[in-house]
Amino acid sequence: MGARLPSERSDGKIFGRVPSAAFSLTLTYRPRRRPSAVAMLCLQNCLLPQLHAASPLPSPISPHVYRLLSTSTSASAFPVPFSFEDYLIASCGLALAQEEISRTCSISASNSDAIIALLSDAGLSCADVTAVVSADPLLLRAKVDNIAPHLLALRNRVGLSAPQIARFLLVASRPLRKGDVVARLEFFISFYGSFEQVLVAASRNQSLLKASLERLIEPNIALLRQWGVPDIAQLCSNSPWVLTFNPERVKEFLLRAKEIGVPPTSRMFKHTVSVVSGMFKEKQASKLEFIKRTLGCSESEASIAVCKMPGILGISDEILLHKIEFLVNEAAMAEFFVF
């Protein structure tokens, strides 16, 4: 049976029939809202392949309807009601939290169109745009005038390719819409040695690209160098939050690691700093006391064990006790040789 053009009923609904292998399309006409490029893209990707596959005919729908779906994204092209939340769930598989839903309700179709066009102009593919919006839906709420120069600088100043820009936005779109991240990105590429390493560190600590270079990042790096810590870039890649702490707090971490008995010049010092920076001083003292009590060793012997394996400070008491009991009772290992 041939396709029949959609017709408008008096109750304001558009309805039509396509071949039996396709499906019926029922849309509600709301002239006060405009479709966005995102919604039209969703329609194009979802409807056209199914309509083509439904019939052996060259075009199972009229040229007029095909033109609306495949070419035009203007305001008057196809008055489809646009629900930003519904699109994210249906197209990107993104379920928003209640507080995010209330914030995305204020996103306008016109601003979404502008942001999508901006990302496309930067060279991002359709799949890249969908991935970036899925990672940060509120990007469509950002001001185009604020983001446009930053995106341009990523390409022209930093020299990132379109795929690299897409990967960067997946990690750092939030810092990007909060301000200029180009200067920080350039600094960290030089510090870590490559763009790839910056992405690794930024994925572990998104504050990295928002923190002040002058007040936090540079003073902390200078402090680590002053202490003679080796492999600073590796330490700050594994534990990038060290760079965004207040310098006084970083100094405390260094002192606590040294008090355990690990020399700053030792290759294990960076691992010790990484562990102690993730726990309070009281928790560290409690863990050392637990090791002493469980093994029946002195404080110096417990410190030696931690110097050899700083990671044991981050293991829970239950798991650590289970491991020690296995080594002593099952493996018949003397307590002194457990670590």
C-alpha positions as CSV (number, residue, x, y, z in Angstrom):
1,M,0.0,0.0,0.0
2,G,1.4,3.4,-0.9
3,A,2.4,6.1,1.5
4,R,-0.2,8.7,2.3
5,L,0.8,12.3,3.2
6,P,0.1,13.4,6.8
7,S,-3.1,15.4,7.1
8,E,-4.2,17.8,9.9
9,R,-7.3,17.1,11.9
10,S,-9.4,19.7,13.5
11,D,-8.2,18.6,17.0
12,G,-4.7,19.8,16.1
13,K,-3.1,16.4,15.6
14,I,-1.1,15.4,12.5
15,F,-1.5,11.8,11.5
16,G,-0.5,9.6,8.5
17,R,0.2,6.1,7.4
18,V,3.4,4.6,6.0
19,P,3.9,1.0,4.7
20,S,3.1,-1.7,7.2
21,A,6.7,-2.5,8.0
22,A,7.2,1.0,9.2
23,F,5.4,2.6,12.0
24,S,2.7,5.2,12.7
25,L,3.9,8.7,13.6
26,T,1.7,10.8,15.8
27,L,3.0,14.3,16.7
28,T,1.4,17.1,18.7
29,Y,1.4,20.5,17.0
30,R,2.5,23.3,19.3
31,P,3.3,26.4,17.2
32,R,4.7,28.3,20.2
33,R,7.9,26.1,20.5
34,R,10.6,25.7,17.9
35,P,12.4,22.5,17.1
36,S,16.1,22.5,17.8
37,A,18.8,21.1,15.6
38,V,19.2,18.3,18.2
39,A,15.6,17.2,17.8
40,M,15.7,17.4,14.0
41,L,18.9,15.3,14.1
42,C,17.2,12.7,16.3
43,L,14.3,12.6,13.9
44,Q,16.5,12.3,10.9
45,N,18.6,9.5,12.4
46,C,15.7,7.5,13.7
47,L,12.9,7.9,11.1
48,L,14.6,8.0,7.7
49,P,16.4,4.6,8.0
50,Q,13.2,2.9,9.1
51,L,11.1,4.5,6.4
52,H,13.7,3.6,3.7
53,A,13.8,0.0,5.0
54,A,10.0,-0.3,5.0
55,S,9.5,-0.3,1.3
56,P,11.4,-1.3,-1.9
57,L,10.2,1.9,-3.5
58,P,12.9,4.6,-4.1
59,S,11.0,7.0,-1.7
60,P,8.2,5.6,0.5
61,I,7.4,9.2,1.7
62,S,6.6,12.3,-0.2
63,P,9.5,14.6,-1.3
64,H,8.0,17.3,0.9
65,V,8.1,15.2,4.1
66,Y,11.5,13.8,3.2
67,R,12.9,17.3,2.7
68,L,11.6,18.4,6.2
69,L,13.3,15.4,7.8
70,S,16.6,15.4,6.0
71,T,17.6,18.9,5.2
72,S,15.9,21.7,7.1
73,T,16.4,22.6,10.8
74,S,14.9,26.0,10.6
75,A,12.2,27.3,13.0
76,S,9.4,26.9,10.5
77,A,10.5,23.6,9.0
78,F,8.7,21.0,11.2
79,P,6.8,22.3,14.2
80,V,7.7,19.3,16.4
81,P,7.4,19.9,20.2
82,F,10.8,19.7,21.7
83,S,11.4,18.2,25.1
84,F,15.0,18.5,26.1
85,E,14.7,15.8,28.9
86,D,12.9,13.4,26.5
87,Y,15.5,13.8,23.9
88,L,18.4,13.1,26.3
89,I,16.7,10.0,27.6
90,A,15.7,8.6,24.2
91,S,18.7,9.6,22.1
92,C,21.6,9.6,24.6
93,G,20.3,7.1,27.2
94,L,20.8,9.8,29.9
95,A,18.5,9.8,32.9
96,L,18.7,13.1,34.6
97,A,18.6,13.6,38.4
98,Q,15.6,15.7,39.6
99,E,17.7,18.8,40.3
100,E,19.2,18.6,36.8
101,I,15.8,18.3,35.3
102,S,14.8,21.6,36.9
103,R,17.9,23.3,35.6
104,T,17.5,21.9,32.0
105,C,13.9,23.1,31.8
106,S,15.3,26.6,31.2
107,I,17.3,25.6,28.2
108,S,15.9,27.2,25.1
109,A,15.7,25.6,21.7
110,S,17.4,28.6,20.1
111,N,20.4,28.4,22.5
112,S,20.7,24.6,21.9
113,D,20.7,25.2,18.2
114,A,23.5,27.8,18.6
115,I,25.7,25.5,20.8
116,I,25.2,22.5,18.4
117,A,26.2,24.7,15.5
118,L,29.2,25.9,17.4
119,L,30.4,22.4,18.1
120,S,29.8,21.4,14.5
121,D,31.8,24.3,13.3
122,A,34.7,23.2,15.5
123,G,34.7,20.0,13.5
124,L,32.9,17.6,15.9
125,S,30.9,14.8,14.2
126,C,27.3,14.0,15.0
127,A,28.4,11.1,17.3
128,D,30.9,13.4,19.1
129,V,28.2,16.1,19.7
130,T,25.8,13.5,21.1
131,A,28.5,12.1,23.4
132,V,29.5,15.6,24.7
133,V,25.9,16.6,25.3
134,S,25.3,13.3,27.1
135,A,28.3,13.9,29.4
136,D,27.3,17.5,30.2
137,P,23.7,18.4,29.2
138,L,24.0,21.8,30.7
139,L,26.5,22.7,28.0
140,L,23.5,23.6,25.9
141,R,22.7,26.2,28.4
142,A,26.0,28.0,28.2
143,K,26.4,31.4,26.6
144,V,27.6,31.1,23.0
145,D,29.6,34.3,23.2
146,N,31.6,32.9,26.2
147,I,32.3,29.4,24.7
148,A,33.0,30.4,21.1
149,P,36.4,32.0,21.7
150,H,37.5,29.2,24.0
151,L,36.7,26.5,21.4
152,L,38.4,28.5,18.7
153,A,41.5,28.8,20.9
154,L,41.6,25.1,21.5
155,R,42.0,24.6,17.7
156,N,44.1,27.6,16.7
157,R,46.1,28.3,19.8
158,V,46.6,24.9,21.4
159,G,46.5,23.1,18.1
160,L,44.0,20.4,19.0
161,S,42.4,18.4,16.2
162,A,38.6,18.0,16.1
163,P,38.8,14.5,17.7
164,Q,41.0,15.8,20.4
165,I,38.6,18.7,21.1
166,A,35.8,16.2,21.4
167,R,37.8,14.1,23.9
168,F,38.7,17.2,25.8
169,L,35.0,18.3,26.1
170,L,34.1,14.8,27.4
171,V,36.4,15.5,30.3
172,A,36.4,19.3,30.7
173,S,33.3,20.8,29.3
174,R,32.3,22.0,32.8
175,P,35.5,24.0,33.3
176,L,35.1,25.3,29.7
177,R,31.7,26.7,30.3
178,K,32.9,28.2,33.6
179,G,35.8,30.2,32.1
180,D,38.9,30.2,30.0
181,V,40.8,26.9,30.3
182,V,43.3,27.4,27.5
183,A,46.1,28.9,29.6
184,R,45.8,26.0,32.1
185,L,45.7,23.4,29.3
186,E,48.8,24.8,27.7
187,F,50.6,24.8,31.1
188,F,49.6,21.2,31.9
189,I,50.6,19.9,28.4
190,S,54.0,21.3,29.2
191,F,54.0,19.9,32.7
192,Y,52.7,16.4,32.0
193,G,54.5,16.1,28.6
194,S,51.5,15.3,26.4
195,F,47.8,16.1,25.8
196,E,46.9,12.5,26.6
197,Q,48.4,12.7,30.1
198,V,46.5,15.9,30.8
199,L,43.2,14.0,29.9
200,V,44.2,11.3,32.3
201,A,44.8,13.7,35.2
202,A,41.8,15.9,34.4
203,S,39.5,12.8,34.4
204,R,40.7,12.0,37.9
205,N,40.3,15.6,39.2
206,Q,38.1,18.0,37.2
207,S,39.1,20.8,39.5
208,L,42.5,20.6,37.9
209,L,41.4,22.8,34.9
210,K,39.6,25.3,37.2
211,A,42.2,25.8,39.9
212,S,44.3,28.9,39.9
213,L,47.8,28.5,38.4
214,E,49.2,31.4,40.5
215,R,47.7,30.5,43.9
216,L,47.7,26.7,43.8
217,I,49.2,24.8,40.9
218,E,52.6,26.6,40.6
219,P,53.2,27.0,44.3
220,N,52.5,23.3,44.9
221,I,54.8,22.2,42.1
222,A,57.5,24.5,43.5
223,L,57.0,22.9,47.0
224,L,57.4,19.4,45.7
225,R,60.6,20.4,43.9
226,Q,61.9,22.1,47.0
227,W,61.5,18.8,48.9
228,G,63.3,16.9,46.2
229,V,60.4,14.7,45.3
230,P,61.3,12.7,42.2
231,D,58.8,12.0,39.3
232,I,56.6,14.9,40.3
233,A,54.6,14.7,37.1
234,Q,53.9,11.0,37.8
235,L,52.8,11.7,41.3
236,C,50.5,14.5,40.1
237,S,49.1,12.2,37.4
238,N,48.2,9.4,39.9
239,S,47.1,11.9,42.5
240,P,46.2,15.1,40.7
241,W,44.3,16.4,43.7
242,V,47.7,17.2,45.3
243,L,48.0,20.1,42.9
244,T,44.7,21.7,43.8
245,F,45.0,21.6,47.6
246,N,46.1,24.6,49.5
247,P,50.0,24.6,49.7
248,E,49.9,24.5,53.4
249,R,47.9,21.3,53.3
250,V,50.4,19.8,50.7
251,K,53.2,20.6,53.1
252,E,51.4,18.7,55.8
253,F,51.2,15.6,53.5
254,L,54.9,15.8,52.9
255,L,55.7,16.0,56.6
256,R,53.4,13.1,57.4
257,A,55.0,10.9,54.7
258,K,58.5,11.8,56.1
259,E,57.4,11.1,59.6
260,I,56.5,7.5,58.6
261,G,60.2,7.1,57.7
262,V,60.1,7.4,53.9
263,P,62.9,9.8,52.6
264,P,61.6,12.4,50.2
265,T,64.2,11.3,47.6
266,S,63.1,7.7,47.8
267,R,61.1,6.3,44.8
268,M,58.4,5.2,47.3
269,F,57.9,8.7,48.7
270,K,55.5,9.8,45.9
271,H,53.4,6.7,46.6
272,T,53.4,7.5,50.3
273,V,52.3,11.1,49.6
274,S,49.6,9.8,47.3
275,V,48.2,7.6,50.0
276,V,48.4,10.0,52.9
277,S,46.9,12.8,50.9
278,G,43.7,10.8,50.7
279,M,43.2,10.3,54.4
280,F,43.0,12.3,57.6
281,K,46.0,12.4,60.0
282,E,43.9,10.6,62.7
283,K,43.1,7.8,60.2
284,Q,46.7,7.4,59.4
285,A,47.7,7.1,63.0
286,S,44.9,4.6,63.6
287,K,46.1,2.5,60.7
288,L,49.6,2.4,62.0
289,E,48.3,1.4,65.5
290,F,46.3,-1.4,63.9
291,I,49.3,-2.8,62.1
292,K,51.3,-2.7,65.3
293,R,48.6,-4.4,67.3
294,T,47.9,-7.1,64.7
295,L,51.5,-8.1,64.1
296,G,52.6,-7.5,67.6
297,C,55.5,-5.3,66.3
298,S,57.0,-2.0,67.4
299,E,56.3,1.4,65.9
300,S,59.5,1.4,64.0
301,E,58.8,-2.1,62.5
302,A,55.3,-0.9,61.5
303,S,56.9,2.1,59.8
304,I,59.3,-0.1,57.9
305,A,56.3,-2.2,56.6
306,V,54.6,1.0,55.4
307,C,57.8,2.3,53.8
308,K,58.0,-1.0,51.8
309,M,54.3,-1.0,50.9
310,P,52.6,2.5,51.4
311,G,49.4,1.1,49.9
312,I,48.6,-0.9,53.0
313,L,47.5,2.4,54.7
314,G,44.6,2.6,52.2
315,I,43.4,-1.0,52.9
316,S,40.5,-1.4,55.3
317,D,41.1,-3.0,58.6
318,E,38.9,-6.0,57.8
319,I,40.6,-6.8,54.5
320,L,44.1,-6.2,56.0
321,L,43.3,-8.5,58.9
322,H,42.0,-11.2,56.6
323,K,45.2,-11.0,54.5
324,I,47.5,-11.2,57.6
325,E,45.6,-14.1,59.1
326,F,45.9,-16.0,55.8
327,L,49.6,-15.4,55.6
328,V,50.2,-16.4,59.2
329,N,47.7,-19.3,59.7
330,E,47.4,-20.8,56.2
331,A,50.8,-19.9,54.6
332,A,52.6,-20.5,57.9
333,M,54.5,-17.3,57.5
334,A,56.1,-15.7,60.6
335,E,54.5,-12.4,61.5
336,F,57.8,-10.6,61.1
337,F,58.0,-11.5,57.4
338,V,54.4,-10.6,56.5
339,F,55.5,-7.3,55.0
